[in-house]
Amino acid sequence: MEKIFIVMLNLYFIINLQPSNQGIKITLQNEKVVTLSKSHESYEHFTKLITRALKRKHPVGLAISKDNKILAIERADNDFVENIISKY
């Protein structure tokens, strides 16, 4: 049987981006700092999304691991979102 993973994303506003050797450190509106790793398979696409979200002051949906690494990002700039569910 195939395994299906459901990832719940929460909406956050990004208030700061800081490039590092490992990727990008992202400060969220609740002052939590998370990291987008350069080794993430969607690094380029996610970098565009978070840069645009910061510039436009729009929220993004984030899935964050227990060690504060970003697992997934979804646009949420024109939506009224209650829950975002992604399947992997």
VENJO-V774120 format. One record per residue. N is the residue number from 0. RES is the residue in one small letter. PHI is phi as a letter, one per 20 degrees, with the letter a starting at -180 (NA if undefined). PSI is psi in degrees with one decimal (999 if undefined). D_FIRST is the distance of its C-alpha to the first C-alpha in Angstrom with 1 decimal. Layout:
n res phi psi d_first
N RES PHI PSI D_FIRST
N RES PHI PSI D_FIRST
This chain:
n res phi psi d_first
0 m NA 137.0 0.0
1 e f 139.8 3.8
2 k e 138.6 6.5
3 i d 128.5 9.5
4 f d 132.2 12.9
5 i d 124.5 15.9
6 v d 124.3 19.2
7 m e 126.8 22.4
8 l d 142.6 25.4
9 n d 148.3 28.9
10 l e 135.6 32.0
11 y b 150.2 34.6
12 f e 137.2 37.9
13 i e 129.5 38.5
14 i d -13.5 42.0
15 n a 145.6 42.2
16 l c 137.0 40.7
17 q c 108.7 41.7
18 p f 144.8 40.7
19 s b 175.9 40.2
20 n f -29.1 39.4
21 q e -15.3 35.8
22 g q -130.2 35.3
23 i c 128.5 36.5
24 k e 128.4 37.4
25 i d 125.1 37.1
26 t e 126.2 39.1
27 l e 169.5 37.9
28 q f -24.3 40.2
29 n e 13.1 39.6
30 e m 7.9 40.9
31 k f 139.4 37.5
32 v d 125.6 37.1
33 v c 163.6 33.7
34 t c 133.9 33.0
35 l d 111.7 31.4
36 s f 139.1 30.8
37 k f -23.3 32.2
38 s e -5.0 29.1
39 h f 137.4 26.8
40 e f -23.0 25.3
41 s d 25.8 26.8
42 y g -48.6 30.1
43 e f -46.9 32.5
44 h f -45.8 31.0
45 f f -35.8 30.7
46 t f -42.7 34.3
47 k f -43.1 35.6
48 l f -45.4 34.0
49 i f -33.2 35.4
50 t f -44.6 38.8
51 r f -40.8 39.0
52 a f -40.1 38.1
53 l f -46.8 40.8
54 k f -43.8 43.3
55 r e -6.2 42.8
56 k l 42.6 42.2
57 h d 149.7 39.0
58 p f 161.7 36.1
59 v c 152.5 32.7
60 g e 125.6 29.3
61 l c 138.6 28.2
62 a d 121.7 25.2
63 i c 132.4 26.8
64 s f 171.1 25.4
65 k f -26.5 27.1
66 d e 24.3 29.3
67 n m 33.6 30.5
68 k d 142.2 28.7
69 i f 128.3 27.7
70 l e -37.4 24.0
71 a b 150.5 24.4
72 i c 137.4 27.4
73 e c 144.0 27.9
74 r f 145.6 31.2
75 a b 30.3 32.7
76 d f -23.4 36.3
77 n c 19.1 36.9
78 d d 154.1 34.5
79 f d 97.9 35.0
80 v d 131.1 31.7
81 e e -47.0 30.5
82 n b 143.0 26.9
83 i d 128.0 25.0
84 i c 126.1 21.2
85 s d 142.3 19.5
86 k d 137.8 15.8
87 y c 999 14.7
